[in-house]
Amino acid sequence: MRVDVVTVFPDYLAALDLSLIGKARQAGLLDLRVHDLRDWTTDRHRTVDDTPFGGGAGMVMRPDVWGTALDDVLGEDGHLVIPTPSGEVFTQRHAEALATEQHLVFACGRYEGIDARVAEHYRAAGRRVSELSIGDYVLNGGEVATLVMVEAVGRLLPGVVGNPESLVEESHGAAGLLEYPVYTKPPVWDEHEIPEVLLSGHHAKIARWRRDRALERTAARRPDMIAALDVAGLDKHDVAKLAELGWAVVDGGLARAAAL
Ligand code: JD8
């Protein structure tokens, strides 16, 4: 996969030189290029912003500078991703979808954002354009969101994560549950012991224990994910655990028993 990032703060993306993504780049599994938007300015002050039409505080990023830059970087098949607090909220499903693309281009805005005509222009030109938010809080620009999305997508690429098995049981993975708690040596730490069953070597009991903890955590922290669970993927032990947690199977879906 090729990924281009256009930003006025290229150094912000230096973190992508590190760890798994850094190794994926060295191994040629990910062709990541970071560009300075100012390289596409034409005035001696390398201006990328101007005052907002209609008035208001702050500055807006110019469409002409972005257009020249993106025309250069998008190439034939680039999928334009614009991080913005007004975008659709980015999830693991988006990461999985973007991981199927050959070429992603992230446009990192600053100031009050990028002139809205840029996204409209590339959509009208038949490009795939995704305006995505990483969550309901306000950042100062698109760079941090781009770091999040490049890591979430990059680790799904074949060969990037050492053991693809580990991708299966993750939070927000196919199971639709949060992860179970994990433990390692020492078996006793500061008088804190680990659950006995994990030392039993009894794989079926360990799997059941982990599933129950994942159901408990999800019911406590993300009841919206319980409500979205596919009932077909539940066995009788799951249904019993969910009933214990106040959930019932109703008309092929899960509902809070209390609400019935
Ligand atoms: C891109 C400029 C700053 C935002 C005035 C503060 C994503 N989840 C998210 N929160 N914030 C962003 C984000 C913020 C950005 C830009 C993304 C470009 N800003 C602006 C509007 C209010 N300032 C984001 N993804």
Residues whose N, C-alpha, C, O or C-beta is under 5 A from the ligand:
A	BS01	JD8	P83 T84 P85 G109 R110 Y111 E112 G113 L132 S133 I134 G135 Y137 V138 L139 N140 G141 G142 A145
